[in-house]
Amino acid sequence: MNTSATPTREQVLEALRAVTLPDGGDLVGRDLVRALVVDDGMVRFVLEAETPDDARKLEPVRAQAERAVLALPGVARVSVALTAHGPAPRQPAAPARPPAGGGGDAPALKIGRHPTAGPSSVPGVKRIIAIGSGKGGVGKSTVSANLAVALAREGWRVGLLDADIYGPSQPRMMGVDKRPASPDGKTILPPSAHGVTMMSIGLMLREDEAVIWRGPMLMGALQQLLTQVQWGDLDVLIVDMPPGTGDVQLTLCQKFDVTGAIVVSTPQDVALLDARKALRAFQTLKTPILGLVENMSTFICPKCGHEEHIFGDGGVKREAEKLGLPFLGELPLSVEVRLAGDGGVPVAATDSPVAEAYRRMARRLIERCD
């Protein structure tokens, strides 16, 4: 095995510049390389073509690129995926499929340089549920981890995808630190914890490594995590989204068949302002809202038992009633929840009284989905 140091990104790109395309130019000069990650002898990237047909024609080029990078000193494994950022050309003789609700052909919606293709499903996954928030710091990732575990304890087969690519926290919360296996350098075998199959970009990087990616790279990474991971047969895949309304939300809701979204907020007015933006974003993307969750609803002093509504009282429930949306429940602000998450054992995996709120929320969600 070559024990040389792992090459830099620039060295990998230089090797890819030597890979020419049948119609002229090279992979880098034609801007086809996406989501390039170089880490500890492993190199991963996506080759993004205009259409699925173009992508299929690039298979010999993909193999050539894989060989070129594998030949670099310090590279032990290479994973190269082919994808397309546009739909296949419409066949003129095929009847047009009207959008939901009737009417004519829906116009192609372009986000940056990426026209939308029809949403696709993830093999074996019955439902995809996105957990979102309008802002950071409201406990969205904590809710995602505990809801996933609570659903698993109710008998569902559950997956958890950490799509918060800039700030992945699920490996720590779920107590997983082992890099996932890949039998062929293309498919990924995800680890399991607390009855949940989980995957995160955080498992592919060092814990202190920052992800500095633009929109197309985020899109490529998300598509890899959804389509190259062997999720198996799942009743639900919980997707822990980044806060706000950005590229990951657009890619997930436009390119995949998302069952619905849950929006997490704290009760105070400032957080609700941002939560409304998240709700409007999901509604604009035609993603059903399965419910709202009020996190950090109340704090009970562990010493004296005094209950205090630090961030206000019932704001999210009132907002759900005003908008005619389901309210899935209130979750407490608890030191036990924080300690459990930091320790890699979500409180929902325990028999603590605090876990009961997550179990109730899981049962309400199951009732809505059945």
HUHUCOR-V357712 format. One record per helix or strand. SS is the DSSP state (2 for helix, 1 for strand). FROM is the first residue (numbers start at 1). TO is the last residue. If there is no record, write none. Layout:
# HUHUCOR-V357712
ss from to
SS FROM TO
SS FROM TO
This chain:
# HUHUCOR-V357712
ss from to
2 9 17
1 20 20
1 26 26
1 33 39
1 42 49
2 52 57
2 59 70
1 77 84
1 110 111
1 114 115
1 120 120
1 125 125
1 128 132
2 140 153
1 158 162
2 170 174
1 181 181
1 188 189
1 191 193
1 196 200
2 201 203
2 215 227
1 229 229
1 234 234
1 236 240
2 247 255
1 256 256
1 260 265
2 269 284
1 289 294
1 299 300
1 307 308
2 315 323
1 327 330
1 333 333
2 335 342
2 347 349
2 353 369
